[in-house]
Amino acid sequence: MFGKSKTKAWKHLENVYKHFSETQMKDLFASDAHRAEKYTLQLENILVDFSKNRIDENVMSALYDLARERGIKEKISEMFSGKKINTTENRAALHIALRNRSDKPIYVDGRDVMPQINATLEKMKNFSEAIRLGIFTGYTGKKLTNIVNIGIGGSDLGPCMVTSALRHYWAKDIRCYFISNIDGTSCAEVLNKIDPETTLFIVASKTFTTIETLTNAKTCRKWLVDALGEHAVAKHFIALSTNKEEVAKFGINTDNMFEFWDFVGGRYSLWSAIGMIIAIAIGYKNFERMLEGAYAMDTHFQNSDLEHNIPVNLALLGIWYNNFYNIHRYAVIPYDQYLQYLPAYLQQLDMESNGKSVSLDNKYVDYATGPVLFGGAGTNVQHSFFQLIHQGTEIVPVDFIIPAISHNEIGAHQQILIANVLAQGEALMLGKTEEEVNEEMEAAAKSKAEINRLKKYRSFSGNRPSTTIVCKKIDPYNLGMLIAMYEHKVFVQGKIWNINSFDQFGVEYSKKLTLKILPELQGTVTNNSHDSSTSSLIKHIKNIRK
């Protein structure tokens, strides 16, 4: 698509970059009193200010031309229509159908998928409410108040992030736990905190064969059976799966198996039955509000023109930095403790989706695709990696996320938190020159010798980009909008890079090698096909474990 065979819009952007790249944002603000207004978009309670980015009208115009050239509006329509845009797996990518709140049918292979989606959601509603009300009880008749989600990847990161983000909405007697890592510590730490009589295990595995999930599930099953007996399994385990035979073999009542579909990838599945723990924790009405928020963003994404489309604008900013400034990293910093797991969730969404090196034309690409994404909760991270963001040699574009209102308005906490996030964006953009440091230190009566010694250390280059996303409050509706916004941003970038954002063969390859190495560690087979390093490590670890 580009690289060795650059398109017209791509070549134009390269020319725009040459003339613009050294432009200072503070000069752009000084010359345009309406800059903030010009580069701010709002959808209901979510406002996105991207004015503190290295852009002007010419840059954005050229980026919109690229989006038009890549047919982004048409590609959005293809996804919403159920076209099989996951070409390597010959599947649709219809996570948007999971939160379709209209009566509009969505077709895959000529069949409307909405009836089966709505039936599963209704089943989720009935079951989650039965747990919350104590109608569905454990084997000894006690209410199930400890809910343990056993999954990995999208079956863990999404539900874990959302339940944490919406902690304020949990039922008072419900406690949520997550087991994902195959490390036995993950199981042990949860099992040490809970009571078998009041625990419900949710096993989330589409195939019911995922080695990490099934190993953890079997450990939890043994723990339960040792405490309550074999017959307790059906009252304390449910499955989110499509493999009815394996679910039944495990001892789970298949009436308590909740399905999801091939047209929903793991990292997009929290809207489906994978969100069962969310529905139990916050109540189905709040789960439904989250779907409604996502649907509002879906509608905006589908119907807005490029210039006023929030996910499209965020995607184009990422393209601008990744492919023209050659900045291949990106940070997301939520200033809300409840959102502490959002960066980890977005890591999977972004890096698993667009960490690809082969185009949809079946050719190796010669341009950068997905960036490295990292982050953490502010203000904590201001005291870890923000030193590099402010003064390091590497530029890191940042998304700041801040709710205007906290669920816990205590004293001046929220005002101080907001002051911090706004100060970070301003400091990154403005920087501080050596002359400004000189004046500041002179005013503090510092000696000339001390000023000369320290002024370089205390100066900041500035001109470092950030986007500030403000929402009224982190409630189910606004969280749904926020997650969908990032999903669509990633989709647009994948389409511009001409890659498939919906497969994950890189993840699957290492899983196969794991199954090859495991029997060797267990001493049941000997295999000489490994490289010398791997063979040596296997031998060394086996010797230690003897």
C-alpha positions in Angstrom: 0.0 0.0 0.0 2.8 2.4 0.9 6.4 2.1 1.8 8.0 1.1 -1.5 4.8 1.8 -3.4 3.5 5.0 -1.7 0.0 6.3 -2.4 -0.7 9.9 -3.4 -2.0 10.8 0.1 1.0 9.2 1.8 3.5 11.1 -0.4 1.6 14.3 0.3 1.8 13.7 4.1 5.6 13.1 3.8 5.9 16.5 2.2 3.7 18.1 4.8 5.8 16.5 7.5 9.0 18.0 6.0 7.7 21.5 6.3 5.9 21.1 9.6 8.0 18.7 11.8 9.9 21.4 13.7 6.9 23.6 14.4 6.3 24.3 18.1 2.9 23.8 19.6 3.2 26.8 21.9 3.7 29.0 18.8 0.5 27.4 17.3 -1.4 28.3 20.4 0.0 31.8 20.5 -1.1 32.4 16.9 -4.6 30.9 17.2 -6.9 31.9 20.1 -9.4 29.3 19.0 -7.0 26.4 18.7 -8.5 24.4 21.7 -12.0 24.8 20.4 -10.9 23.8 16.8 -9.3 20.6 18.0 -11.9 19.4 20.6 -14.7 16.9 19.9 -17.5 15.9 22.2 -20.0 13.1 22.3 -22.5 13.4 25.2 -20.4 13.2 28.4 -17.1 12.5 26.8 -14.9 15.4 25.5 -11.6 14.8 23.6 -9.2 17.7 23.4 -6.4 16.9 20.9 -5.2 20.5 20.5 -1.9 19.7 22.3 -0.7 17.6 19.4 1.7 18.5 16.6 -0.9 19.3 14.1 -2.4 22.2 12.2 -5.1 22.5 9.5 -2.8 21.4 6.7 -1.7 18.3 8.7 -5.3 17.3 9.6 -6.5 18.0 6.0 -3.7 15.7 4.7 -4.6 13.0 7.3 -8.3 13.1 6.3 -7.3 12.7 2.7 -5.4 9.6 3.7 -8.4 8.2 5.5 -10.6 9.0 2.4 -8.0 7.4 0.1 -8.0 4.3 2.3 -11.8 4.2 2.1 -12.3 4.3 5.8 -16.0 5.2 5.7 -16.6 2.3 3.4 -14.6 -0.1 5.6 -16.6 1.0 8.6 -19.8 0.1 6.7 -18.3 -3.3 5.8 -17.7 -4.1 9.5 -21.2 -3.0 10.5 -22.8 -5.0 7.7 -21.3 -8.3 8.8 -18.8 -8.7 5.9 -16.0 -11.2 6.7 -13.3 -8.6 7.2 -11.3 -11.0 9.2 -10.0 -12.4 6.0 -7.3 -14.8 7.3 -9.9 -16.7 9.4 -12.8 -16.0 7.0 -14.9 -14.5 9.7 -16.9 -11.3 10.3 -15.8 -9.1 13.2 -19.1 -8.3 14.9 -18.4 -7.3 18.5 -20.6 -4.3 17.5 -23.6 -6.7 17.2 -23.2 -7.6 20.9 -24.3 -4.1 21.9 -26.7 -3.4 19.0 -29.5 -1.7 20.9 -31.6 -1.1 17.8 -34.1 -3.5 16.2 -31.9 -3.5 13.1 -30.8 -7.0 12.0 -27.2 -7.8 11.3 -26.4 -10.6 8.9 -23.6 -13.2 8.7 -23.9 -15.6 5.8 -27.4 -14.4 5.1 -28.6 -15.1 8.7 -29.6 -12.5 11.2 -27.3 -13.0 14.3 -29.3 -10.7 16.6 -31.9 -13.3 17.8 -29.1 -15.6 19.2 -27.2 -12.7 20.7 -30.4 -11.4 22.4 -31.3 -14.9 23.6 -27.8 -15.2 25.2 -28.1 -11.8 26.8 -31.5 -12.7 28.2 -30.1 -15.9 29.6 -27.2 -13.9 31.2 -29.7 -11.5 32.7 -31.7 -14.3 34.3 -28.7 -16.1 35.6 -26.9 -13.1 37.0 -30.0 -11.9 38.8 -30.6 -15.4 40.2 -27.1 -15.3 41.7 -27.5 -11.8 43.1 -30.9 -12.5 44.6 -29.8 -15.9 46.1 -32.2 -17.9 44.0 -29.4 -20.0 42.4 -27.4 -21.2 45.5 -24.4 -23.4 46.1 -24.5 -27.1 47.0 -25.2 -26.5 50.7 -27.9 -23.9 50.0 -25.7 -20.9 50.8 -25.8 -17.7 48.6 -22.9 -17.5 46.1 -21.1 -14.3 46.9 -17.5 -15.1 45.8 -17.4 -15.0 42.0 -14.2 -16.3 40.5 -13.5 -15.8 36.7 -11.1 -18.4 35.3 -9.8 -17.3 31.8 -6.9 -15.8 30.0 -6.4 -13.0 27.5 -9.6 -11.5 26.4 -11.5 -13.8 28.7 -9.7 -12.2 31.7 -8.4 -8.7 30.8 -11.8 -7.2 29.7 -13.9 -8.5 32.6 -11.1 -7.7 35.1 -10.7 -4.2 33.8 -14.4 -3.5 33.7 -15.2 -4.9 37.2 -12.4 -2.8 38.6 -13.5 0.3 36.7 -17.1 -0.1 38.0 -16.2 -1.2 41.6 -18.5 1.5 42.9 -21.5 -0.4 41.4 -20.8 -3.8 42.9 -23.5 -5.4 45.1 -22.5 -5.1 48.7 -22.1 -8.8 49.3 -20.4 -9.7 46.1 -16.6 -10.2 45.8 -14.9 -10.8 42.4 -11.7 -12.6 41.8 -9.7 -13.5 38.7 -7.5 -16.4 37.9 -5.6 -16.2 34.7 -1.9 -16.9 35.0 -0.8 -20.6 34.8 1.6 -19.8 37.7 0.1 -21.8 40.6 0.3 -18.7 42.8 -2.6 -17.2 40.8 -4.8 -20.1 41.9 -3.4 -20.4 45.4 -3.8 -16.7 46.3 -7.5 -16.7 45.3 -8.4 -20.1 46.9 -6.8 -19.0 50.2 -9.3 -16.1 50.4 -12.6 -17.8 49.6 -15.1 -20.3 51.1 -16.1 -23.3 48.8 -19.7 -23.1 50.0 -20.2 -19.5 48.8 -18.0 -19.6 45.6 -19.1 -19.7 42.0 -16.4 -20.4 39.4 -16.9 -19.1 35.8 -14.7 -21.0 33.3 -14.2 -18.9 30.2 -12.9 -20.8 27.3 -14.5 -20.9 23.8 -13.0 -24.4 23.0 -12.7 -25.6 26.6 -9.2 -26.7 25.8 -7.1 -23.6 26.6 -4.2 -25.1 28.7 -3.9 -22.3 31.2 -7.6 -22.0 31.8 -8.3 -25.7 32.0 -5.3 -26.3 34.3 -6.6 -23.6 36.6 -10.2 -24.8 36.4 -9.1 -28.4 37.3 -7.2 -27.2 40.3 -10.2 -25.2 41.5 -12.5 -28.2 40.8 -10.3 -30.5 43.0 -10.3 -27.9 45.7 -14.1 -27.8 45.6 -14.5 -31.5 45.4 -12.1 -32.1 48.4 -14.3 -29.7 50.4 -17.9 -30.5 49.3 -17.8 -33.7 47.1 -18.2 -34.5 43.4 -21.9 -33.5 43.3 -21.1 -29.9 44.2 -19.4 -29.2 40.8 -22.7 -28.6 39.0 -23.8 -26.0 41.6 -20.5 -24.1 41.8 -19.2 -24.1 38.1 -20.6 -22.5 35.0 -19.0 -22.3 31.5 -18.6 -19.7 28.9 -17.9 -21.9 26.0 -19.1 -23.6 22.8 -17.8 -27.1 23.5 -20.8 -28.7 25.1 -19.2 -32.2 25.2 -16.1 -31.1 27.2 -18.2 -28.8 29.5 -20.4 -31.8 30.4 -17.3 -34.0 30.9 -16.0 -31.5 33.4 -19.2 -31.9 35.4 -20.9 -28.6 34.5 -24.6 -28.6 33.8 -24.8 -27.6 30.2 -27.9 -25.5 31.0 -25.4 -23.3 32.7 -23.2 -23.0 29.6 -23.3 -19.6 27.9 -22.2 -19.4 24.2 -20.4 -16.8 22.2 -19.4 -16.9 18.5 -16.6 -17.0 16.0 -17.4 -13.5 14.8 -16.3 -12.2 18.2 -12.6 -12.1 19.0 -11.4 -12.7 22.6 -10.2 -9.1 23.1 -13.6 -7.8 21.9 -15.7 -10.3 24.0 -16.4 -8.5 27.3 -19.8 -7.4 25.7 -20.8 -11.1 25.4 -21.3 -13.9 27.9 -17.6 -13.3 28.8 -19.0 -10.4 30.7 -21.0 -12.7 33.0 -18.9 -11.7 36.1 -19.5 -8.0 35.2 -23.3 -8.6 35.1 -23.2 -10.4 38.4 -21.1 -7.8 40.1 -22.8 -4.6 38.9 -26.3 -6.0 38.0 -27.6 -6.6 34.6 -29.2 -3.2 34.3 -25.8 -1.6 34.7 -24.3 -4.1 32.3 -27.0 -3.1 29.8 -26.1 0.6 30.4 -22.5 -0.3 29.4 -23.8 -1.8 26.2 -25.9 1.3 25.5 -22.8 3.5 26.0 -20.8 1.4 23.5 -23.7 1.5 21.1 -23.8 5.4 21.3 -20.1 5.4 20.3 -20.8 2.8 17.6 -23.5 5.0 16.1 -21.2 8.1 16.3 -18.4 6.1 14.6 -20.7 4.8 11.9 -22.5 8.0 11.0 -20.1 10.9 11.7 -18.0 12.5 8.9 -14.2 12.0 9.2 -13.6 15.5 10.5 -15.9 15.1 13.5 -15.4 11.4 14.2 -13.6 10.9 17.5 -12.1 7.4 16.9 -11.0 8.4 13.4 -9.2 11.5 14.7 -7.5 9.5 17.4 -6.4 6.9 14.9 -5.0 9.5 12.5 -3.0 11.1 15.3 -1.4 7.7 16.0 -0.6 7.3 12.3 1.0 10.7 12.1 3.4 9.9 15.0 4.0 6.3 14.2 4.7 6.6 10.5 5.9 10.2 10.0 7.6 11.2 13.2 8.8 7.5 13.6 7.5 7.5 17.2 6.6 3.8 17.9 5.4 4.1 21.5 2.4 5.5 23.2 1.1 5.8 26.7 -2.4 5.8 28.2 -2.7 7.4 31.7 -6.1 7.2 33.4 -6.3 9.6 36.4 -8.8 7.4 38.2 -7.8 4.5 40.5 -10.8 2.5 39.3 -9.3 2.5 35.8 -5.9 1.1 36.9 -6.3 -1.9 34.6 -7.3 0.0 31.5 -3.8 0.4 30.1 -3.2 -3.4 30.3 -6.6 -4.0 28.6 -5.7 -1.5 25.8 -2.3 -3.2 25.4 -4.0 -6.3 24.3 -6.6 -4.5 22.2 -3.9 -2.5 20.4 -0.8 -4.6 20.3 -2.6 -8.0 19.6 -4.8 -6.4 16.9 -2.2 -4.4 15.0 1.1 -6.1 15.9 1.2 -7.5 12.3 3.9 -7.6 9.6 1.9 -9.0 6.6 -0.6 -6.9 4.7 -4.1 -7.9 3.5 -2.4 -8.3 0.1 -0.4 -11.2 1.5 2.9 -9.2 1.4 5.4 -8.4 4.1 5.1 -4.7 5.0 8.0 -2.3 4.9 6.4 0.3 7.3 5.7 0.5 11.0 2.4 -0.9 12.2 1.2 -1.1 15.8 3.1 0.9 18.5 4.2 -0.3 21.9 1.5 0.8 24.4 2.0 1.2 28.1 0.6 3.1 31.0 -0.7 3.1 34.5 -2.8 5.1 36.9 -2.0 8.8 37.6 -0.7 10.2 39.8 1.3 7.1 40.7 3.1 6.9 37.3 4.2 10.6 37.6 6.7 9.2 40.0 7.9 6.3 37.8 8.2 6.7 34.0 7.1 10.4 33.6 10.7 11.5 34.0 11.4 9.9 30.6 8.2 11.4 29.1 9.2 14.9 30.1 13.0 14.9 29.7 14.0 11.7 28.0 15.4 11.4 24.4 12.3 9.4 23.3 9.1 11.2 22.5 6.0 9.5 23.9 2.5 10.7 22.9 0.1 10.4 25.8 -3.6 10.0 26.3 -4.7 11.5 29.6 -8.2 10.3 30.8 -9.9 12.1 33.7 -13.4 12.0 35.1 -14.6 15.5 36.2 -16.5 13.9 39.1 -15.1 11.1 41.4 -17.3 8.4 43.0 -15.4 9.3 46.1 -15.4 13.1 46.5 -13.2 13.4 49.6 -12.0 16.9 50.6 -9.8 18.4 47.8 -8.6 15.0 46.4 -10.4 15.3 43.0 -9.4 18.9 42.4 -5.7 18.0 43.2 -6.0 15.0 40.8 -7.5 17.2 38.0 -4.8 19.9 38.6 -2.2 17.2 38.2 -3.5 15.9 34.9 -4.0 19.3 33.4 -0.5 20.4 34.6 1.1 17.3 32.9 -0.4 18.2 29.5 0.6 21.8 29.8 4.1 21.0 30.9 4.7 18.5 28.1 3.5 21.0 25.5 5.2 24.2 26.8 8.5 22.9 28.1 10.9 25.3 29.8 13.9 26.9 28.1 17.2 27.5 29.7 16.4 31.3 29.7 13.2 30.6 31.7 15.2 28.5 34.1 17.7 31.3 34.5 15.0 33.8 35.3 13.3 31.5 37.7 16.6 30.7 39.6 17.6 34.4 39.7 14.2 35.2 41.3 15.0 32.6 43.9 18.3 34.4 44.6 20.5 31.6 43.3 24.1 32.3 42.5 25.3 32.6 38.9 27.5 29.6 39.3 24.6 27.5 40.6 22.4 28.7 37.8 25.0 27.8 35.1 25.5 24.4 36.7 21.8 23.5 36.8 20.0 25.3 34.0 20.4 22.5 31.5 19.3 19.8 34.0 16.2 21.9 34.9 15.1 22.7 31.3 12.5 20.9 29.3 12.3 20.7 25.5 8.5 20.7 25.4 6.6 20.2 22.2 5.6 16.8 23.5 2.1 15.7 22.4 -0.8 14.7 24.5 -4.6 14.2 24.2 -6.9 14.9 27.1 -10.1 12.9 27.4 -12.6 14.2 30.0 -15.7 12.3 31.0 -18.3 13.4 33.6 -17.9 10.3 35.7 -16.7 6.7 35.2 -20.2 5.1 35.1 -21.3 2.0 33.1 -22.5 4.1 30.2 -19.5 6.4 29.9 -17.1 3.4 30.3 -18.9 1.6 27.4 -18.4 4.7 25.2 -14.7 4.9 26.2 -13.9 1.2 25.4 -15.8 1.3 22.1 -13.9 4.5 21.2 -10.5 2.7 21.5 -11.8 -0.4 19.7 -12.7 1.7 16.7 -9.5 3.7 16.8 -7.5 0.5 16.5 -9.8 -0.7 13.7 -9.2 2.5 11.7 -5.4 2.2 12.1 -5.4 -1.4 11.0 -7.3 -0.4 7.8 -4.9 2.4 7.1 -2.0 0.1 7.5 -3.8 -2.5 5.4 -3.5 -5.3 7.9 -6.0 -7.7 9.6 -6.7 -6.4 13.1 -8.7 -9.5 14.0 -6.4 -12.6 14.0 -3.6 -13.4 16.4 -1.5 -16.2 15.0 1.6 -14.9 16.9 -0.1 -15.9 20.2 -1.1 -19.4 18.9 2.4 -20.3 17.7 4.0 -20.2 21.1 1.1 -22.2 22.6 2.0 -25.1 20.2 5.6 -25.0 21.3 4.5 -25.0 25.0 2.7 -28.3 24.4 5.8 -29.7 22.8 8.1 -28.7 25.7 5.8 -29.7 28.5 6.2 -33.5 28.2 10.0 -33.1 28.2 9.8 -31.2 31.5 7.6 -33.9 32.9 10.1 -36.6 31.8 7.7 -38.5 29.6 9.5 -37.9 26.3 12.9 -36.8 25.0 13.1 -34.4 22.1 16.3 -33.3 20.4 14.7 -30.9 17.9 15.2 -27.7 20.0 18.0 -25.2 19.7 20.9 -25.8 22.1 19.8 -23.0 24.4 16.3 -24.4 24.9 17.6 -27.9 25.3 20.1 -26.7 27.9 17.5 -24.8 29.8 15.2 -27.8 29.9 18.0 -30.0 31.3 19.0 -27.4 33.9 15.5 -26.8 35.2 14.8 -30.5 35.4 17.9 -31.0 37.5 16.9 -28.2 39.8 13.4 -29.6 40.2 14.7 -33.1 41.1 
